[in-house]
């Protein structure tokens, strides 16, 4: 199976970052306008005002391009910066912050549409679905699970299965309810904060080696 990741350039061949970003911008816009499966590499090249050869010089195929588009949005949330604090309370605050950011981004109309488009075509295009999941939710789950593992190693929590706990926590952050069916708009910041904090508090109280202070 071909890699879903962007091609690596050899020594002496610096990437044109302006064109690279233009390709990602064009692809994201077209994915939303036409659908992920209906968007062609030719259309991306035309929208980005670059040659088709330039697109393929950066991305082997559409799964690789989709992975980069989703990965860029994940990077903007700085989830790789998630680090355990000196104690449980400060660490939980960092989970609160990440959860609220993730939930806010995920509830944006364009994010909801992108997920719908991918789900509609996942059965027919498993490589695209794999690229979408791995670069997005898969990366988020990996980072959160790693965070929970560190909390457990330090004795702040005693989670038996950090991967499963991360899945449950992230699923609660990304729950969109009526919005998923087009029956409501994005939730308010207060609603997001309430849901995220409830989910994190539930996880911590279930697995904490000692209770949170009242200030949390």
N, C-alpha and C positions, 0 to 999 in steps of 0.2 A: 504494500500500500504506500502511495506517495505521501510525503510529509505534508501536514496542514500548516506548517510554519513558513514564514517568509524565507526566501533563499538567503544564504549567507554570501556576502560578497568577498571576493578574493582580495589579497593585498594589492594596494595601488589602485583600487577601484572604489573611491568614496561615493557613498550614496548622495544623490541630490535630494536634500531634505525637503526643499520646497515642493518638488514634484511628488515626493513620497507622501507628504501631507495632503497635497492636492488630490492624489489618487484616493486616499482614505476618506477625505471629505466628499468626493464625488460618489464613491461607493456607498457611503452611509446615506446620502441623500437619495440615491437611486433605489437602494434597498427599501427605503420607506415609501417612495413614490410608486415603484413598479412591483415590489415584492423581491424577496431574496432570490428565488429560483428564476424569475423572469429577467433579472438583471444580467447582462452579458459583459464580458471583459471588454468587448468593443465599445459598448455604451459607456463604461467607466472611463475608458481612454478618451472618448470624445468629450464627455462632461469635464474631465480634468485638463483638457487641452494638451494632452501628451500623446505620444504614439503608442500603439498596442504593444510594440516591442518594449517600451519603457515600463508598461504595466507588468509584463511577464518577466522583465529583468528584476523586478522587486518581489513579485508573487508568482509562485509556480502555477497556481490555479485558483479557482474561486473559493474553495475552502480555506486556502491560505490567506486570501484577501479578507474573507469574513472573519477569520480568527484575529487578524490584525485590527480590523475595525472595532470588534468587540473588546479586544485587549486594550486598545487605547482608551476606551471609556472606563474600563476597570482601573487602569493606571491613574486616571484623573481622580479617582477616589482615594488613592494612596493607601490601599489596603495592605501593601507590603510593608508599610511603616508601622503597622499595628504591633505594639511591643508591650510586654507585661510590665506593670509598674512595681514600685517597691513593696506594695502591700495589696491585699485583695480589693480594698475600696477604690484605690486609684486605678487598678486594672479594670474593674467593673465600669468605671467612668469612661474608660477608653472603648469598651465594648458598646456602651450607650452611644457614644459619639459616632462610632462606625455604623452601628445599626440604624441610627437616624439618617445618616448620609445615604446608606445603601437603600433604605426604604424610600427616601425622597427621590433619588434618581430612578429607582425602579417604577415608581408611580407616575412618572412623567409620561404624557400621552405617547411620545415617540418611542419610549422604552416598552410600553405596553403593546404598541403596534408591532414592534420588532419581534417580540416574543410570540405574539399571535401568528405572525407570518411564518416564523420558523416552525411552530407547532403544526401548522396546517400542512406543511410539506415535509415534515420529518420522516415519515414512512417511505416516501419516494426518494428522498435525498439524505440517506443516513450519514454520509461524510460531511455534508454541510451542517447537519444537526450536531454531529460530534465536535466539529470545529467551534460552533456557537456555544455549546455547553462547556467545553474544556476551557476556552478563553474567558468565559464569563462566570457563570455560577460555579463551575468546577474550580476555578482559581480562587474565588471567594471562599468556598468551602475548605480548600486546602489551607488558606491563611488562618481562618477561624479555628480549624481543628488544631493547627500548630500552636496557636495562642492558648487553647484549652489544655493542650498537653503540657506546656510550660507551667501553667497555673497548677496543674496536678503534680508535676515534678517538684515544685517549690512548696508543696503542702498547703496551698491556698484552697484547692479543691481536691476532690477524690473521684474524678470521673472515670468510670470503668471503660467507656468506649467514646473517646473524644470525637471520632469521625461521625458517629451516630448523633452525638449531642450537637455537633456543629450543624448537621443536616436539619435537625429539629429546630434549632435556633434560627438559622437563616431562613428556613421555610416560614417561620412565624413573622420574620421581618418582611418577607416578600409577598405575604398574603395580601391580595388586592380586593377580595370580596366583590362587591357590586361593580367596581370599576372594570374588572375582568370581562364583564358581560356588557359593557358600555352603558350601564345604568347609573353611573355616578362619575364625577370628576375626581381628580387627585385629592387625597385626604389632606386635611390641614396639618400644619407643622405640629400643633398640639396633639392631634389625633395620632400622628406618627410617633411622637415622643412617648405618649401614653402606652401605645402598643409595644414599642421597642423595650421600654423600661419594664413593663410587665413580663415580657418574655425573658429578658436577662435576669430579672429578680427571681423568676420561677426556676431557671436553671441553677442559679447560684444557691438558692435555698435548698434545692434538692441535693446538691453535691458539695456544699461548703463544709470544710473541716471545722469552721467556726462561724458564728453568725455575723452578718454585716452590722456595722455601727448604725445608729439612728440617722446619722448625717447622710447616708447613702439613700 
